[in-house]
């Protein structure tokens, strides 16, 4: 079972308008509502692939109930901790005339230390049945940079692998607990190591620095140039074929799903990197965030070039 953690779950609302005008009434042509948050964008592709997925984190109010209900069609089991207040909504406005995307992200509820301790108790029980745990995204108000280290330690004490995918201070403090894997981009690995990372060799050295401090797998996003991963097995680079990308939002989360799948199945790092890259590329070919079609992934899989550096 893959256990995903979304501490700041949301309802993602996408509005399509013709010509968005500030200060005026705008008619929405179409709208979609999906359960969102980076952890849930890991849950969906992992479930599509066929894995048993349990999603946890915090939800509240009617919006929280909707998030749980909306996960059922994906076959994802909900094990959220319920709190007072309403789960947040994140609104994405797509202007078809000007081809401009505007986002409004609600802050959501505020958690207390009592809330988090209650969640930790629930989390300890969930971890017992997990093959791998993937934690992603921001944290609600009321929590600080100690939240992820506390959760990472719970997973490690249970002897399970844990992936941490976050940014900024949360990532900086999170890696102090030595998660099994992180997936920084170039800016994040610069922040973590202080290295310039202006070429591939410098990026590899920066990833090795973090790996040597206790993070088993350091996968680095290289944007259009693919990705690379450093572990005890070596340094591997993935190059993805050119695709017709429709929506790249959430592709990093889809890659995390691929890594979680590979780790849960005990695949080698090259095999895991190939699958994660294929799922991420397949997700970019579809409009819905956190979604891919198996046929796309299977067609891309043999085209992914994996090189040991």
Secondary structure as UniProt FT lines:
FT   STRAND          2..6
FT   TURN            7..8
FT   STRAND          10..17
FT   TURN            22..23
FT   STRAND          28..36
FT   HELIX           38..49
FT   STRAND          53..60
FT   HELIX           61..71
FT   HELIX           72..74
FT   STRAND          77..78
FT   STRAND          81..83
FT   STRAND          88..95
FT   TURN            96..99
FT   STRAND          100..105
FT   HELIX           113..127
FT   TURN            128..129
FT   STRAND          132..136
FT   HELIX           146..157
FT   TURN            158..159
FT   STRAND          161..165
FT   HELIX           168..174
FT   HELIX           175..177
FT   STRAND          181..182
FT   HELIX           186..193
FT   HELIX           200..212
FT   TURN            213..214
FT   STRAND          217..221
FT   HELIX           223..225
FT   STRAND          227..231
FT   TURN            232..233
FT   STRAND          234..239
FT   TURN            249..250
FT   HELIX           251..265
FT   HELIX           269..284
FT   TURN            289..290
FT   HELIX           294..301
FT   TURN            302..303
FT   STRAND          305..308
//
